[in-house]
Protein backbone atom coordinates (compact mmCIF):
# COMPACT_ATOMS: atom_id res chain seq x y z
CA UNK A 1 0.00 0.00 0.00
CA UNK A 2 1.23 3.49 -0.76
CA UNK A 3 1.80 5.35 2.48
CA UNK A 4 0.47 8.90 2.34
CA UNK A 5 -1.09 11.65 4.39
CA UNK A 6 -4.61 10.66 3.31
CA UNK A 7 -4.63 7.73 5.70
CA UNK A 8 -7.17 7.97 8.49
CA UNK A 9 -7.80 6.11 11.72
CA UNK A 10 -10.88 3.93 11.90
CA UNK A 11 -12.33 2.42 15.07
CA UNK A 12 -15.30 0.04 14.95
CA UNK A 13 -17.59 -0.80 17.85
CA UNK A 14 -20.34 -3.40 17.68
CA UNK A 15 -23.45 -4.44 19.59
CA UNK A 16 -26.54 -6.59 19.13
CA UNK A 17 -29.43 -5.29 16.98
CA UNK A 18 -31.69 -4.68 19.97
CA UNK A 19 -29.24 -1.93 21.03
CA UNK A 20 -29.82 0.06 17.82
CA UNK A 21 -31.85 2.86 19.43
CA UNK A 22 -29.36 3.14 22.28
CA UNK A 23 -26.42 3.25 19.85
CA UNK A 24 -28.10 6.07 17.96
CA UNK A 25 -28.61 7.94 21.24
CA UNK A 26 -24.97 7.40 22.26
CA UNK A 27 -23.90 9.20 19.09
CA UNK A 28 -26.47 11.99 19.15
CA UNK A 29 -26.08 12.74 22.87
CA UNK A 30 -22.29 12.48 22.91
CA UNK A 31 -20.44 15.40 24.48
CA UNK A 32 -18.66 15.99 21.16
CA UNK A 33 -21.95 17.24 19.73
CA UNK A 34 -22.33 14.94 16.75
CA UNK A 35 -24.83 16.16 14.16
CA UNK A 36 -26.31 14.53 11.08
CA UNK A 37 -23.89 14.79 8.15
CA UNK A 38 -25.95 13.20 5.35
CA UNK A 39 -29.39 11.63 5.00
CA UNK A 40 -29.53 7.90 5.79
CA UNK A 41 -29.22 5.54 2.84
CA UNK A 42 -28.89 1.92 1.84
CA UNK A 43 -25.30 0.91 1.07
CA UNK A 44 -24.56 -1.87 -1.44
CA UNK A 45 -21.08 -3.39 -1.69
CA UNK A 46 -20.16 -6.06 -4.21
CA UNK A 47 -16.79 -7.46 -3.10
CA UNK A 48 -14.35 -8.96 -5.56
CA UNK A 49 -11.56 -11.31 -4.56
CA UNK A 50 -9.07 -13.68 -6.11
CA UNK A 51 -10.07 -17.27 -6.85
CA UNK A 52 -8.06 -18.26 -3.76
CA UNK A 53 -9.92 -15.65 -1.64
CA UNK A 54 -6.70 -13.81 -0.81
CA UNK A 55 -8.53 -10.87 0.74
CA UNK A 56 -10.44 -13.10 3.12
CA UNK A 57 -7.41 -15.17 4.14
CA UNK A 58 -5.15 -12.17 4.73
CA UNK A 59 -7.74 -10.72 7.09
CA UNK A 60 -8.14 -13.99 8.98
CA UNK A 61 -4.41 -14.47 9.58
CA UNK A 62 -3.96 -10.85 10.58
CA UNK A 63 -1.85 -9.52 7.73
CA UNK A 64 -1.07 -5.93 8.72
CA UNK A 65 -1.13 -4.45 5.23
CA UNK A 66 -4.05 -5.60 3.11
CA UNK A 67 -6.67 -4.40 0.67
CA UNK A 68 -10.21 -5.10 -0.59
CA UNK A 69 -11.73 -4.34 -3.97
CA UNK A 70 -15.44 -3.59 -4.27
CA UNK A 71 -18.16 -1.95 -6.30
CA UNK A 72 -20.26 0.37 -4.16
CA UNK A 73 -23.53 2.11 -4.89
CA UNK A 74 -26.45 3.47 -2.88
CA UNK A 75 -30.19 2.94 -2.77
CA UNK A 76 -32.51 0.02 -3.38
CA UNK A 77 -31.69 -0.55 -7.07
CA UNK A 78 -29.84 -3.82 -7.65
CA UNK A 79 -29.86 -4.23 -11.43
CA UNK A 80 -28.98 -1.12 -13.46
CA UNK A 81 -26.44 0.64 -11.22
CA UNK A 82 -23.75 3.29 -11.61
CA UNK A 83 -21.24 2.40 -8.88
CA UNK A 84 -17.89 3.53 -7.63
CA UNK A 85 -15.01 1.11 -7.95
CA UNK A 86 -13.22 1.27 -4.60
CA UNK A 87 -9.93 -0.13 -3.38
CA UNK A 88 -10.05 -0.14 0.43
CA UNK A 89 -6.54 -0.26 1.90
CA UNK A 90 -5.70 -1.01 5.53
CA UNK A 91 -2.54 -0.76 7.60
CA UNK A 92 -3.35 -1.72 11.20
CA UNK A 93 -5.88 0.89 12.37
CA UNK A 94 -5.11 3.20 9.46
CA UNK A 95 -7.26 3.10 6.35
CA UNK A 96 -7.35 4.69 2.94
CA UNK A 97 -9.73 4.43 0.00
CA UNK A 98 -8.95 4.84 -3.67
CA UNK A 99 -12.12 5.58 -5.63
CA UNK A 100 -12.90 5.47 -9.34
CA UNK A 101 -16.45 6.64 -10.24
CA UNK A 102 -17.66 4.28 -12.93
CA UNK A 103 -18.51 6.31 -16.08
CA UNK A 104 -21.56 4.31 -17.18
CA UNK A 105 -24.30 2.08 -15.81
CA UNK A 106 -23.78 -1.61 -15.17
CA UNK A 107 -26.47 -4.19 -15.81
CA UNK A 108 -26.01 -6.65 -12.96
CA UNK A 109 -28.58 -9.01 -14.43
CA UNK A 110 -26.01 -10.03 -17.04
CA UNK A 111 -23.62 -12.97 -16.48
CA UNK A 112 -20.67 -12.11 -14.27
CA UNK A 113 -18.18 -12.63 -17.08
CA UNK A 114 -19.99 -9.99 -19.14
CA UNK A 115 -20.23 -7.59 -16.20
CA UNK A 116 -16.51 -7.92 -15.53
CA UNK A 117 -15.71 -7.35 -19.20
CA UNK A 118 -17.67 -4.09 -19.15
CA UNK A 119 -15.88 -3.01 -15.98
CA UNK A 120 -12.42 -3.72 -17.37
CA UNK A 121 -13.25 -1.87 -20.58
CA UNK A 122 -14.19 1.30 -18.71
CA UNK A 123 -11.44 1.73 -16.12
CA UNK A 124 -7.87 3.09 -16.34
CA UNK A 125 -4.89 0.72 -16.88
CA UNK A 126 -3.92 0.45 -13.20
CA UNK A 127 -7.44 -0.75 -12.33
CA UNK A 128 -7.40 -3.13 -15.30
CA UNK A 129 -4.24 -4.77 -13.97
CA UNK A 130 -5.81 -5.23 -10.54
CA UNK A 131 -8.98 -6.67 -12.08
CA UNK A 132 -6.99 -9.33 -13.90
CA UNK A 133 -6.13 -10.82 -10.50
CA UNK A 134 -9.00 -9.78 -8.24
CA UNK A 135 -11.67 -11.00 -10.62
CA UNK A 136 -14.19 -13.14 -8.72
CA UNK A 137 -17.48 -11.66 -7.47
CA UNK A 138 -17.49 -13.03 -3.94
CA UNK A 139 -20.14 -11.32 -1.80
CA UNK A 140 -22.91 -8.75 -2.06
CA UNK A 141 -23.47 -6.97 1.24
CA UNK A 142 -26.33 -4.52 1.91
CA UNK A 143 -27.08 -2.44 5.00
CA UNK A 144 -28.62 0.78 6.20
CA UNK A 145 -26.19 3.57 7.16
CA UNK A 146 -26.60 6.81 9.11
CA UNK A 147 -23.94 9.55 8.99
CA UNK A 148 -22.79 11.88 11.77
CA UNK A 149 -19.99 14.42 12.21
CA UNK A 150 -18.60 16.68 14.94
CA UNK A 151 -19.25 20.43 14.55
CA UNK A 152 -15.67 21.04 13.38
CA UNK A 153 -15.83 18.20 10.88
CA UNK A 154 -12.80 16.45 12.38
CA UNK A 155 -14.45 13.21 13.52
CA UNK A 156 -17.08 11.29 11.58
CA UNK A 157 -19.31 8.52 12.83
CA UNK A 158 -21.45 6.06 10.91
CA UNK A 159 -24.14 3.75 12.24
CA UNK A 160 -24.73 0.55 10.23
CA UNK A 161 -27.61 -1.88 10.75
CA UNK A 162 -30.13 -4.12 8.97
CA UNK A 163 -27.42 -6.10 7.20
CA UNK A 164 -28.04 -8.78 4.60
CA UNK A 165 -25.51 -10.61 2.42
CA UNK A 166 -25.54 -12.93 -0.59
CA UNK A 167 -22.80 -15.36 -1.61
CA UNK A 168 -21.82 -14.78 -5.25
CA UNK A 169 -18.98 -17.30 -5.70
CA UNK A 170 -20.97 -20.22 -7.04
CA UNK A 171 -23.42 -18.37 -9.26
CA UNK A 172 -22.76 -17.36 -12.90
CA UNK A 173 -24.84 -14.22 -12.36
CA UNK A 174 -26.10 -12.06 -9.50
CA UNK A 175 -27.53 -14.15 -6.67
CA UNK A 176 -30.35 -12.40 -4.82
CA UNK A 177 -32.44 -15.49 -4.14
CA UNK A 178 -30.52 -17.02 -1.26
CA UNK A 179 -29.48 -14.63 1.51
CA UNK A 180 -26.90 -15.94 3.91
CA UNK A 181 -27.99 -17.03 7.35
CA UNK A 182 -25.83 -14.82 9.54
CA UNK A 183 -26.30 -12.92 12.79
CA UNK A 184 -27.02 -9.24 12.32
CA UNK A 185 -25.23 -6.62 14.37
CA UNK A 186 -25.03 -2.87 14.78
CA UNK A 187 -21.73 -1.23 13.88
CA UNK A 188 -20.57 2.21 15.01
CA UNK A 189 -17.51 3.32 13.08
CA UNK A 190 -15.49 6.36 14.11
CA UNK A 191 -13.11 7.95 11.61
CA UNK A 192 -10.61 10.81 11.78
CA UNK A 193 -7.36 11.94 10.23
CA UNK A 194 -4.10 10.88 11.82
CA UNK A 195 -3.60 14.03 13.90
CA UNK A 196 -6.87 13.38 15.77
CA UNK A 197 -6.01 9.92 17.10
CA UNK A 198 -6.09 10.90 20.79
CA UNK A 199 -9.45 12.58 20.38
CA UNK A 200 -10.77 9.58 18.47
CA UNK A 201 -9.64 7.23 21.24
CA UNK A 202 -11.36 9.37 23.87
CA UNK A 203 -14.61 9.40 21.89
CA UNK A 204 -14.49 5.62 21.40
CA UNK A 205 -13.89 5.16 25.12
CA UNK A 206 -17.19 6.90 25.83
CA UNK A 207 -19.22 4.15 24.17
CA UNK A 208 -20.26 1.23 26.43
CA UNK A 209 -19.75 -1.34 23.65
CA UNK A 210 -16.62 -3.24 22.63
CA UNK A 211 -14.27 -2.61 19.75
CA UNK A 212 -14.34 -5.18 17.01
CA UNK A 213 -12.54 -5.53 13.68
CA UNK A 214 -15.91 -6.52 12.16
CA UNK A 215 -15.21 -6.78 8.44
CA UNK A 216 -18.62 -7.13 6.76
CA UNK A 217 -16.93 -9.01 3.93
CA UNK A 218 -15.25 -11.48 6.26
CA UNK A 219 -18.39 -12.06 8.35
CA UNK A 220 -20.45 -12.71 5.25
CA UNK A 221 -18.04 -15.14 3.64
CA UNK A 222 -17.43 -17.03 6.87
CA UNK A 223 -21.19 -17.55 7.09
CA UNK A 224 -21.15 -18.85 3.52
CA UNK A 225 -18.25 -21.18 4.22
CA UNK A 226 -19.89 -22.57 7.32
C-alpha positions in Angstrom: 0.0 0.0 0.0 1.2 3.5 -0.8 1.8 5.3 2.5 0.5 8.9 2.3 -1.1 11.6 4.4 -4.6 10.7 3.3 -4.6 7.7 5.7 -7.2 8.0 8.5 -7.8 6.1 11.7 -10.9 3.9 11.9 -12.3 2.4 15.1 -15.3 0.0 14.9 -17.6 -0.8 17.9 -20.3 -3.4 17.7 -23.5 -4.4 19.6 -26.5 -6.6 19.1 -29.4 -5.3 17.0 -31.7 -4.7 20.0 -29.2 -1.9 21.0 -29.8 0.1 17.8 -31.8 2.9 19.4 -29.4 3.1 22.3 -26.4 3.2 19.9 -28.1 6.1 18.0 -28.6 7.9 21.2 -25.0 7.4 22.3 -23.9 9.2 19.1 -26.5 12.0 19.2 -26.1 12.7 22.9 -22.3 12.5 22.9 -20.4 15.4 24.5 -18.7 16.0 21.2 -21.9 17.2 19.7 -22.3 14.9 16.7 -24.8 16.2 14.2 -26.3 14.5 11.1 -23.9 14.8 8.2 -25.9 13.2 5.3 -29.4 11.6 5.0 -29.5 7.9 5.8 -29.2 5.5 2.8 -28.9 1.9 1.8 -25.3 0.9 1.1 -24.6 -1.9 -1.4 -21.1 -3.4 -1.7 -20.2 -6.1 -4.2 -16.8 -7.5 -3.1 -14.4 -9.0 -5.6 -11.6 -11.3 -4.6 -9.1 -13.7 -6.1 -10.1 -17.3 -6.8 -8.1 -18.3 -3.8 -9.9 -15.6 -1.6 -6.7 -13.8 -0.8 -8.5 -10.9 0.7 -10.4 -13.1 3.1 -7.4 -15.2 4.1 -5.2 -12.2 4.7 -7.7 -10.7 7.1 -8.1 -14.0 9.0 -4.4 -14.5 9.6 -4.0 -10.8 10.6 -1.8 -9.5 7.7 -1.1 -5.9 8.7 -1.1 -4.5 5.2 -4.0 -5.6 3.1 -6.7 -4.4 0.7 -10.2 -5.1 -0.6 -11.7 -4.3 -4.0 -15.4 -3.6 -4.3 -18.2 -2.0 -6.3 -20.3 0.4 -4.2 -23.5 2.1 -4.9 -26.4 3.5 -2.9 -30.2 2.9 -2.8 -32.5 0.0 -3.4 -31.7 -0.6 -7.1 -29.8 -3.8 -7.7 -29.9 -4.2 -11.4 -29.0 -1.1 -13.5 -26.4 0.6 -11.2 -23.7 3.3 -11.6 -21.2 2.4 -8.9 -17.9 3.5 -7.6 -15.0 1.1 -8.0 -13.2 1.3 -4.6 -9.9 -0.1 -3.4 -10.1 -0.1 0.4 -6.5 -0.3 1.9 -5.7 -1.0 5.5 -2.5 -0.8 7.6 -3.4 -1.7 11.2 -5.9 0.9 12.4 -5.1 3.2 9.5 -7.3 3.1 6.4 -7.4 4.7 2.9 -9.7 4.4 0.0 -8.9 4.8 -3.7 -12.1 5.6 -5.6 -12.9 5.5 -9.3 -16.4 6.6 -10.2 -17.7 4.3 -12.9 -18.5 6.3 -16.1 -21.6 4.3 -17.2 -24.3 2.1 -15.8 -23.8 -1.6 -15.2 -26.5 -4.2 -15.8 -26.0 -6.7 -13.0 -28.6 -9.0 -14.4 -26.0 -10.0 -17.0 -23.6 -13.0 -16.5 -20.7 -12.1 -14.3 -18.2 -12.6 -17.1 -20.0 -10.0 -19.1 -20.2 -7.6 -16.2 -16.5 -7.9 -15.5 -15.7 -7.3 -19.2 -17.7 -4.1 -19.2 -15.9 -3.0 -16.0 -12.4 -3.7 -17.4 -13.2 -1.9 -20.6 -14.2 1.3 -18.7 -11.4 1.7 -16.1 -7.9 3.1 -16.3 -4.9 0.7 -16.9 -3.9 0.5 -13.2 -7.4 -0.7 -12.3 -7.4 -3.1 -15.3 -4.2 -4.8 -14.0 -5.8 -5.2 -10.5 -9.0 -6.7 -12.1 -7.0 -9.3 -13.9 -6.1 -10.8 -10.5 -9.0 -9.8 -8.2 -11.7 -11.0 -10.6 -14.2 -13.1 -8.7 -17.5 -11.7 -7.5 -17.5 -13.0 -3.9 -20.1 -11.3 -1.8 -22.9 -8.8 -2.1 -23.5 -7.0 1.2 -26.3 -4.5 1.9 -27.1 -2.4 5.0 -28.6 0.8 6.2 -26.2 3.6 7.2 -26.6 6.8 9.1 -23.9 9.6 9.0 -22.8 11.9 11.8 -20.0 14.4 12.2 -18.6 16.7 14.9 -19.3 20.4 14.6 -15.7 21.0 13.4 -15.8 18.2 10.9 -12.8 16.5 12.4 -14.5 13.2 13.5 -17.1 11.3 11.6 -19.3 8.5 12.8 -21.5 6.1 10.9 -24.1 3.7 12.2 -24.7 0.5 10.2 -27.6 -1.9 10.7 -30.1 -4.1 9.0 -27.4 -6.1 7.2 -28.0 -8.8 4.6 -25.5 -10.6 2.4 -25.5 -12.9 -0.6 -22.8 -15.4 -1.6 -21.8 -14.8 -5.3 -19.0 -17.3 -5.7 -21.0 -20.2 -7.0 -23.4 -18.4 -9.3 -22.8 -17.4 -12.9 -24.8 -14.2 -12.4 -26.1 -12.1 -9.5 -27.5 -14.2 -6.7 -30.3 -12.4 -4.8 -32.4 -15.5 -4.1 -30.5 -17.0 -1.3 -29.5 -14.6 1.5 -26.9 -15.9 3.9 -28.0 -17.0 7.4 -25.8 -14.8 9.5 -26.3 -12.9 12.8 -27.0 -9.2 12.3 -25.2 -6.6 14.4 -25.0 -2.9 14.8 -21.7 -1.2 13.9 -20.6 2.2 15.0 -17.5 3.3 13.1 -15.5 6.4 14.1 -13.1 8.0 11.6 -10.6 10.8 11.8 -7.4 11.9 10.2 -4.1 10.9 11.8 -3.6 14.0 13.9 -6.9 13.4 15.8 -6.0 9.9 17.1 -6.1 10.9 20.8 -9.4 12.6 20.4 -10.8 9.6 18.5 -9.6 7.2 21.2 -11.4 9.4 23.9 -14.6 9.4 21.9 -14.5 5.6 21.4 -13.9 5.2 25.1 -17.2 6.9 25.8 -19.2 4.1 24.2 -20.3 1.2 26.4 -19.8 -1.3 23.7 -16.6 -3.2 22.6 -14.3 -2.6 19.8 -14.3 -5.2 17.0 -12.5 -5.5 13.7 -15.9 -6.5 12.2 -15.2 -6.8 8.4 -18.6 -7.1 6.8 -16.9 -9.0 3.9 -15.3 -11.5 6.3 -18.4 -12.1 8.4 -20.4 -12.7 5.3 -18.0 -15.1 3.6 -17.4 -17.0 6.9 -21.2 -17.6 7.1 -21.1 -18.9 3.5 -18.2 -21.2 4.2 -19.9 -22.6 7.3 
